[in-house]
Protein backbone atom coordinates (compact mmCIF):
# COMPACT_ATOMS: atom_id res chain seq x y z
CA UNK A 1 0.00 0.00 0.00
CA UNK A 2 1.16 3.53 -0.78
CA UNK A 3 1.77 5.81 2.20
CA UNK A 4 2.34 9.54 1.83
CA UNK A 5 4.63 10.75 4.59
CA UNK A 6 5.49 14.45 4.80
CA UNK A 7 7.43 16.73 7.10
CA UNK A 8 5.04 18.73 9.24
CA UNK A 9 6.31 22.30 8.98
CA UNK A 10 4.55 25.66 9.07
CA UNK A 11 5.26 26.07 5.37
CA UNK A 12 3.83 22.64 4.51
CA UNK A 13 0.69 23.33 6.54
CA UNK A 14 0.12 26.66 4.78
CA UNK A 15 0.65 25.06 1.37
CA UNK A 16 -1.86 22.32 2.16
CA UNK A 17 -4.39 24.86 3.47
CA UNK A 18 -4.14 26.84 0.23
CA UNK A 19 -4.61 23.71 -1.85
CA UNK A 20 -7.65 22.70 0.21
CA UNK A 21 -9.15 26.18 -0.12
CA UNK A 22 -8.94 25.87 -3.90
CA UNK A 23 -10.23 22.31 -4.09
CA UNK A 24 -12.92 22.55 -1.38
CA UNK A 25 -14.23 26.14 -1.50
CA UNK A 26 -17.65 25.18 -0.11
CA UNK A 27 -16.21 23.68 3.07
CA UNK A 28 -15.76 26.13 5.93
CA UNK A 29 -12.14 27.01 6.68
CA UNK A 30 -12.25 25.66 10.22
CA UNK A 31 -13.57 22.32 8.98
CA UNK A 32 -10.90 22.10 6.27
CA UNK A 33 -8.19 22.74 8.88
CA UNK A 34 -9.56 20.24 11.38
CA UNK A 35 -10.00 17.61 8.65
CA UNK A 36 -6.41 18.22 7.55
CA UNK A 37 -5.22 17.53 11.09
CA UNK A 38 -7.28 14.33 11.33
CA UNK A 39 -5.93 13.20 7.97
CA UNK A 40 -2.41 13.30 9.40
CA UNK A 41 -3.33 11.58 12.65
CA UNK A 42 -3.64 14.63 14.90
CA UNK A 43 -6.52 15.08 17.32
CA UNK A 44 -6.84 18.81 16.60
CA UNK A 45 -5.61 21.44 14.19
CA UNK A 46 -3.93 23.18 17.15
CA UNK A 47 -1.76 20.12 17.77
CA UNK A 48 -0.83 19.99 14.06
CA UNK A 49 0.19 23.65 14.23
CA UNK A 50 2.25 23.05 17.37
CA UNK A 51 4.23 20.34 15.60
CA UNK A 52 4.61 22.61 12.58
CA UNK A 53 6.22 25.30 14.74
CA UNK A 54 8.70 22.89 16.31
CA UNK A 55 12.36 23.30 15.42
CA UNK A 56 12.58 19.62 14.51
CA UNK A 57 9.90 18.71 11.95
CA UNK A 58 7.71 15.72 12.68
CA UNK A 59 6.78 13.35 9.91
CA UNK A 60 3.24 12.11 9.43
CA UNK A 61 1.48 9.86 6.96
CA UNK A 62 -1.70 10.98 5.26
CA UNK A 63 -4.84 8.91 5.82
CA UNK A 64 -7.56 10.02 3.43
CA UNK A 65 -10.34 8.13 5.18
CA UNK A 66 -9.81 10.11 8.41
CA UNK A 67 -10.01 13.38 6.43
CA UNK A 68 -13.22 12.38 4.67
CA UNK A 69 -14.78 10.92 7.82
CA UNK A 70 -14.28 14.16 9.74
CA UNK A 71 -15.93 16.17 6.98
CA UNK A 72 -18.81 13.69 6.69
CA UNK A 73 -19.45 14.02 10.43
CA UNK A 74 -19.94 17.74 9.79
CA UNK A 75 -22.32 17.23 6.86
CA UNK A 76 -19.82 17.79 4.06
CA UNK A 77 -20.03 15.12 1.37
CA UNK A 78 -16.57 14.86 -0.16
TIMI-2910 file (N, C-alpha, C, CB; in pm, 1 decimal, decimal comma, always signed):
<rs>
+----------+----------+----------+----------+----------+----------+----------+----------+----------+----------+----------+----------+------+
!      n_x !      n_y !      n_z !     ca_x !     ca_y !     ca_z !      c_x !      c_y !      c_z !     cb_x !     cb_y !     cb_z ! resn !
+----------+----------+----------+----------+----------+----------+----------+----------+----------+----------+----------+----------+------+
!    +84,5 !   -118,3 !     +0,0 !     +0,0 !     +0,0 !     +0,0 !    +88,6 !   +124,0 !     +0,0 !    -95,9 !     +0,2 !   +122,2 !  Unk !
!    +44,7 !   +226,3 !    -68,3 !   +116,2 !   +353,4 !    -77,6 !    +88,7 !   +437,1 !    +45,7 !    +75,9 !   +430,2 !   -204,9 !  Unk !
!   +193,3 !   +491,5 !   +105,0 !   +176,6 !   +581,0 !   +220,3 !   +247,8 !   +712,0 !   +189,4 !   +232,8 !   +516,2 !   +352,5 !  Unk !
!   +176,8 !   +821,9 !   +205,2 !   +233,6 !   +954,2 !   +183,1 !   +278,7 !  +1010,3 !   +317,2 !   +130,8 !  +1049,2 !   +114,1 !  Unk !
!   +408,0 !  +1021,4 !   +335,7 !   +463,1 !  +1075,0 !   +459,4 !   +528,1 !  +1209,1 !   +428,0 !   +565,8 !   +976,0 !   +523,8 !  Unk !
!   +491,8 !  +1312,5 !   +503,9 !   +548,6 !  +1444,9 !   +479,9 !   +603,0 !  +1503,2 !   +609,1 !   +443,6 !  +1539,0 !   +419,1 !  Unk !
!   +692,6 !  +1597,9 !   +594,7 !   +743,1 !  +1672,6 !   +709,9 !   +637,2 !  +1775,3 !   +748,7 !   +881,0 !  +1742,0 !   +678,0 !  Unk !
!   +602,9 !  +1777,6 !   +874,7 !   +504,2 !  +1873,4 !   +924,2 !   +577,7 !  +2001,1 !   +962,8 !   +423,7 !  +1815,3 !  +1045,9 !  Unk !
!   +569,6 !  +2099,4 !   +874,8 !   +631,5 !  +2230,1 !   +898,2 !   +525,4 !  +2337,1 !   +877,0 !   +754,6 !  +2253,2 !   +803,6 !  Unk !
!   +550,7 !  +2455,5 !   +927,2 !   +455,4 !  +2565,8 !   +907,0 !   +430,7 !  +2590,1 !   +759,1 !   +506,8 !  +2694,5 !   +973,1 !  Unk !
!   +536,7 !  +2585,3 !   +681,5 !   +526,2 !  +2606,7 !   +537,0 !   +440,3 !  +2498,7 !   +470,7 !   +665,8 !  +2608,9 !   +473,6 !  Unk !
!   +461,1 !  +2374,3 !   +508,4 !   +383,5 !  +2264,4 !   +450,6 !   +235,8 !  +2277,6 !   +486,6 !   +437,9 !  +2128,7 !   +498,8 !  Unk !
!   +207,7 !  +2316,0 !   +610,2 !    +69,3 !  +2333,0 !   +653,9 !     +1,7 !  +2443,4 !   +573,3 !    +63,4 !  +2365,2 !   +804,6 !  Unk !
!    +69,1 !  +2556,0 !   +556,1 !    +11,7 !  +2666,5 !   +478,0 !    -12,2 !  +2626,2 !   +333,6 !   +103,2 !  +2788,4 !   +482,9 !  Unk !
!    +80,0 !  +2552,9 !   +275,1 !    +64,9 !  +2506,5 !   +137,3 !    -56,1 !  +2414,3 !   +124,4 !   +192,3 !  +2433,9 !    +90,6 !  Unk !
!    -72,2 !  +2322,9 !   +220,4 !   -186,2 !  +2231,7 !   +216,3 !   -317,2 !  +2307,1 !   +237,1 !   -171,0 !  +2122,1 !   +322,5 !  Unk !
!   -317,7 !  +2405,6 !   +326,1 !   -438,6 !  +2486,0 !   +347,4 !   -479,4 !  +2558,9 !   +220,4 !   -416,6 !  +2586,8 !   +460,5 !  Unk !
!   -382,7 !  +2615,2 !   +148,4 !   -413,7 !  +2684,3 !    +22,9 !   -471,0 !  +2588,1 !    -81,0 !   -288,1 !  +2752,5 !    -32,6 !  Unk !
!   -412,4 !  +2470,0 !    -90,0 !   -461,4 !  +2370,5 !   -185,1 !   -603,1 !  +2326,6 !   -149,7 !   -367,7 !  +2249,1 !   -188,5 !  Unk !
!   -630,8 !  +2309,7 !    -20,9 !   -764,9 !  +2270,1 !    +20,7 !   -866,4 !  +2381,4 !     -3,0 !   -764,7 !  +2230,6 !   +167,8 !  Unk !
!   -825,2 !  +2504,7 !    +14,4 !   -915,2 !  +2618,1 !    -11,9 !   -957,9 !  +2618,3 !   -158,4 !   -846,5 !  +2752,7 !    +24,3 !  Unk !
!   -863,2 !  +2590,0 !   -246,9 !   -894,2 !  +2587,5 !   -390,4 !   -980,4 !  +2467,4 !   -428,2 !   -765,3 !  +2585,7 !   -471,8 !  Unk !
!   -952,0 !  +2351,7 !   -368,4 !  -1023,3 !  +2230,6 !   -408,8 !  -1154,8 !  +2209,2 !   -333,5 !   -934,4 !  +2111,2 !   -388,6 !  Unk !
!  -1170,2 !  +2271,0 !   -216,2 !  -1292,3 !  +2254,9 !   -137,5 !  -1347,0 !  +2390,9 !    -92,6 !  -1265,7 !  +2165,4 !    -15,3 !  Unk !
!  -1380,7 !  +2478,4 !   -186,6 !  -1422,7 !  +2613,7 !   -149,8 !  -1553,1 !  +2619,5 !    -71,0 !  -1436,9 !  +2696,1 !   -272,9 !  Unk !
!  -1637,6 !  +2517,1 !    -80,9 !  -1765,4 !  +2517,7 !    -11,5 !  -1757,9 !  +2465,5 !   +131,8 !  -1863,7 !  +2436,5 !    -88,3 !  Unk !
!  -1640,9 !  +2417,2 !   +170,4 !  -1620,9 !  +2367,8 !   +306,8 !  -1563,8 !  +2481,8 !   +389,5 !  -1526,0 !  +2242,3 !   +309,8 !  Unk !
!  -1622,9 !  +2505,4 !   +506,5 !  -1575,8 !  +2612,8 !   +593,4 !  -1428,2 !  +2593,0 !   +628,5 !  -1660,9 !  +2619,5 !   +721,5 !  Unk !
!  -1357,2 !  +2703,3 !   +639,8 !  -1213,8 !  +2701,3 !   +667,6 !  -1179,8 !  +2618,7 !   +791,6 !  -1162,7 !  +2843,0 !   +684,9 !  Unk !
!  -1255,2 !  +2638,7 !   +897,9 !  -1225,3 !  +2566,1 !  +1021,8 !  -1240,5 !  +2415,5 !  +1002,4 !  -1317,1 !  +2613,8 !  +1135,3 !  Unk !
!  -1337,3 !  +2375,0 !   +923,1 !  -1356,8 !  +2232,1 !   +897,5 !  -1245,3 !  +2176,3 !   +808,6 !  -1493,9 !  +2207,7 !   +831,9 !  Unk !
!  -1202,1 !  +2254,7 !   +711,1 !  -1090,2 !  +2209,5 !   +627,2 !   -966,7 !  +2188,2 !   +713,0 !  -1060,4 !  +2311,7 !   +514,5 !  Unk !
!   -939,3 !  +2282,9 !   +802,9 !   -819,5 !  +2273,9 !   +887,9 !   -826,8 !  +2155,5 !   +983,0 !   -801,1 !  +2402,8 !   +967,9 !  Unk !
!   -942,2 !  +2136,3 !  +1045,4 !   -956,5 !  +2023,6 !  +1138,5 !   -948,6 !  +1890,3 !  +1063,6 !  -1090,3 !  +2033,7 !  +1215,5 !  Unk !
!  -1007,9 !  +1883,4 !   +944,3 !  -1000,5 !  +1760,8 !   +864,8 !   -856,3 !  +1732,8 !   +823,1 !  -1091,0 !  +1771,2 !   +740,5 !  Unk !
!   -782,7 !  +1836,8 !   +789,9 !   -641,4 !  +1821,6 !   +755,4 !   -565,7 !  +1757,9 !   +871,3 !   -579,0 !  +1958,2 !   +718,9 !  Unk !
!   -589,8 !  +1808,0 !   +990,6 !   -522,5 !  +1752,8 !  +1108,5 !   -557,9 !  +1605,6 !  +1126,6 !   -560,5 !  +1832,6 !  +1234,9 !  Unk !
!   -686,6 !  +1572,7 !  +1116,0 !   -728,0 !  +1432,9 !  +1132,9 !   -664,2 !  +1344,2 !  +1026,7 !   -881,3 !  +1420,6 !  +1126,6 !  Unk !
!   -652,6 !  +1397,5 !   +906,0 !   -593,1 !  +1320,5 !   +797,0 !   -447,2 !  +1286,3 !   +819,7 !   -606,4 !  +1395,8 !   +669,2 !  Unk !
!   -380,9 !  +1360,2 !   +907,1 !   -241,0 !  +1330,5 !   +939,9 !   -225,7 !  +1271,4 !  +1080,1 !   -156,8 !  +1456,9 !   +928,3 !  Unk !
!   -338,3 !  +1229,1 !  +1138,2 !   -333,0 !  +1158,2 !  +1265,1 !   -331,4 !  +1245,1 !  +1389,4 !   -215,3 !  +1073,8 !  +1266,6 !  Unk !
!   -360,1 !  +1372,6 !  +1374,7 !   -364,5 !  +1462,9 !  +1490,0 !   -507,4 !  +1471,3 !  +1542,0 !   -311,4 !  +1604,2 !  +1452,3 !  Unk !
!   -520,2 !  +1496,2 !  +1670,4 !   -651,8 !  +1507,9 !  +1731,7 !   -716,3 !  +1642,7 !  +1703,8 !   -641,6 !  +1486,2 !  +1880,6 !  Unk !
!   -633,0 !  +1746,2 !  +1686,7 !   -683,8 !  +1880,9 !  +1660,1 !   -589,9 !  +1954,3 !  +1564,5 !   -699,7 !  +1960,5 !  +1792,2 !  Unk !
!   -643,2 !  +2059,1 !  +1504,9 !   -560,7 !  +2144,1 !  +1419,3 !   -454,6 !  +2215,6 !  +1502,7 !   -648,2 !  +2246,7 !  +1343,9 !  Unk !
!   -489,4 !  +2251,8 !  +1626,0 !   -392,5 !  +2318,2 !  +1714,6 !   -269,9 !  +2230,1 !  +1738,8 !   -458,8 !  +2353,9 !  +1849,1 !  Unk !
!   -290,5 !  +2100,5 !  +1754,7 !   -176,4 !  +2011,7 !  +1776,8 !    -92,3 !  +1996,6 !  +1649,5 !   -224,9 !  +1873,9 !  +1824,7 !  Unk !
!   -157,0 !  +2000,2 !  +1533,1 !    -83,1 !  +1998,6 !  +1406,4 !     +2,5 !  +2124,0 !  +1395,2 !   -180,2 !  +1988,4 !  +1285,7 !  Unk !
!    -56,3 !  +2239,2 !  +1427,4 !    +18,7 !  +2365,3 !  +1422,6 !   +137,1 !  +2364,7 !  +1518,9 !    -73,3 !  +2482,6 !  +1455,1 !  Unk !
!   +116,8 !  +2310,9 !  +1637,8 !   +224,9 !  +2305,4 !  +1736,8 !   +342,7 !  +2224,9 !  +1683,1 !   +174,4 !  +2244,1 !  +1869,2 !  Unk !
!   +314,2 !  +2111,9 !  +1619,3 !   +423,1 !  +2033,8 !  +1559,8 !   +487,5 !  +2110,6 !  +1445,2 !   +371,2 !  +1897,5 !  +1509,9 !  Unk !
!   +408,4 !  +2184,2 !  +1370,1 !   +461,2 !  +2261,3 !  +1257,6 !   +555,0 !  +2372,0 !  +1301,5 !   +348,2 !  +2320,3 !  +1178,1 !  Unk !
!   +537,0 !  +2422,5 !  +1421,5 !   +621,7 !  +2530,1 !  +1473,9 !   +747,5 !  +2478,5 !  +1542,7 !   +542,9 !  +2614,6 !  +1570,7 !  Unk !
!   +755,3 !  +2349,5 !  +1563,3 !   +869,8 !  +2289,1 !  +1631,0 !   +996,0 !  +2306,4 !  +1547,1 !   +843,9 !  +2139,7 !  +1659,0 !  Unk !
!  +1109,3 !  +2316,3 !  +1614,5 !  +1236,4 !  +2330,0 !  +1542,1 !  +1271,1 !  +2203,3 !  +1465,0 !  +1349,5 !  +2363,8 !  +1639,3 !  Unk !
!  +1235,0 !  +2088,8 !  +1518,6 !  +1258,0 !  +1961,5 !  +1450,8 !  +1125,4 !  +1915,4 !  +1389,7 !  +1315,6 !  +1853,6 !  +1549,7 !  Unk !
!  +1117,4 !  +1910,7 !  +1256,9 !   +990,0 !  +1871,5 !  +1195,3 !   +953,6 !  +1727,6 !  +1228,9 !   +996,7 !  +1889,0 !  +1043,6 !  Unk !
!   +824,7 !  +1706,9 !  +1252,6 !   +771,3 !  +1572,2 !  +1268,0 !   +734,6 !  +1522,5 !  +1129,4 !   +647,5 !  +1568,9 !  +1364,9 !  Unk !
!   +724,6 !  +1392,9 !  +1116,5 !   +678,2 !  +1334,9 !   +991,4 !   +548,0 !  +1262,3 !  +1018,6 !   +784,4 !  +1239,1 !   +930,1 !  Unk !
!   +454,0 !  +1276,0 !   +927,6 !   +324,4 !  +1211,4 !   +943,3 !   +279,3 !  +1154,4 !   +809,5 !   +219,5 !  +1310,8 !   +998,5 !  Unk !
!   +203,6 !  +1048,3 !   +816,7 !   +147,8 !   +985,8 !   +696,4 !     +2,9 !  +1027,8 !   +679,5 !   +158,8 !   +831,5 !   +703,6 !  Unk !
!    -33,6 !  +1056,7 !   +557,1 !   -170,3 !  +1097,8 !   +525,6 !   -262,8 !   +976,9 !   +523,4 !   -175,3 !  +1171,1 !   +390,4 !  Unk !
!   -381,2 !   +994,4 !   +583,0 !   -484,5 !   +891,2 !   +581,8 !   -612,8 !   +957,9 !   +531,7 !   -504,4 !   +826,0 !   +725,6 !  Unk !
!   -642,5 !   +935,5 !   +406,4 !   -756,2 !  +1001,5 !   +343,3 !   -889,1 !   +970,7 !   +407,8 !   -762,4 !   +964,2 !   +201,1 !  Unk !
!   -905,7 !   +848,8 !   +458,4 !  -1034,4 !   +813,3 !   +518,5 !  -1063,1 !   +897,0 !   +643,1 !  -1036,8 !   +664,6 !   +553,9 !  Unk !
!   -961,8 !   +929,6 !   +720,6 !   -981,4 !  +1011,0 !   +840,6 !  -1024,5 !  +1153,2 !   +802,2 !   -851,6 !  +1015,0 !   +925,4 !  Unk !
!   -965,5 !  +1205,0 !   +695,7 !  -1000,8 !  +1337,7 !   +643,1 !  -1147,3 !  +1340,9 !   +601,2 !   -910,2 !  +1375,1 !   +523,3 !  Unk !
!  -1185,9 !  +1244,4 !   +520,3 !  -1322,0 !  +1237,7 !   +467,2 !  -1423,2 !  +1210,8 !   +578,9 !  -1332,0 !  +1128,7 !   +359,2 !  Unk !
!  -1387,9 !  +1123,3 !   +671,9 !  -1477,9 !  +1091,6 !   +782,5 !  -1507,9 !  +1215,2 !   +865,9 !  -1417,8 !   +982,4 !   +870,5 !  Unk !
!  -1405,9 !  +1294,1 !   +896,1 !  -1427,9 !  +1415,9 !   +974,2 !  -1526,2 !  +1508,2 !   +902,0 !  -1294,0 !  +1489,2 !   +999,8 !  Unk !
!  -1504,9 !  +1528,6 !   +772,5 !  -1593,3 !  +1617,4 !   +697,8 !  -1735,5 !  +1561,2 !   +689,5 !  -1537,8 !  +1640,6 !   +557,2 !  Unk !
!  -1748,1 !  +1430,9 !   +674,1 !  -1880,8 !  +1368,6 !   +668,7 !  -1954,7 !  +1387,0 !   +800,6 !  -1868,8 !  +1218,9 !   +635,3 !  Unk !
!  -1882,8 !  +1381,4 !   +911,0 !  -1944,5 !  +1401,8 !  +1042,9 !  -1998,1 !  +1544,0 !  +1058,7 !  -1843,3 !  +1372,0 !  +1153,9 !  Unk !
!  -1950,0 !  +1635,7 !   +974,6 !  -1994,2 !  +1773,5 !   +978,8 !  -2077,2 !  +1809,9 !   +854,9 !  -1874,2 !  +1866,1 !   +990,9 !  Unk !
!  -2138,1 !  +1707,6 !   +797,8 !  -2232,3 !  +1723,0 !   +686,1 !  -2171,8 !  +1775,9 !   +556,0 !  -2341,4 !  +1814,0 !   +727,4 !  Unk !
!  -2044,8 !  +1748,3 !   +534,7 !  -1981,6 !  +1779,5 !   +406,1 !  -1958,0 !  +1648,8 !   +334,5 !  -1847,6 !  +1859,2 !   +424,2 !  Unk !
!  -2014,0 !  +1634,4 !   +215,5 !  -2003,4 !  +1512,2 !   +137,5 !  -1889,8 !  +1527,6 !    +37,5 !  -2136,9 !  +1480,1 !    +65,4 !  Unk !
!  -1775,5 !  +1471,4 !    +68,3 !  -1657,0 !  +1485,8 !    -16,0 !  -1631,0 !  +1355,6 !    -88,6 !  -1533,6 !  +1526,9 !    +67,4 !  Unk !
+----------+----------+----------+----------+----------+----------+----------+----------+----------+----------+----------+----------+------+
</rs>
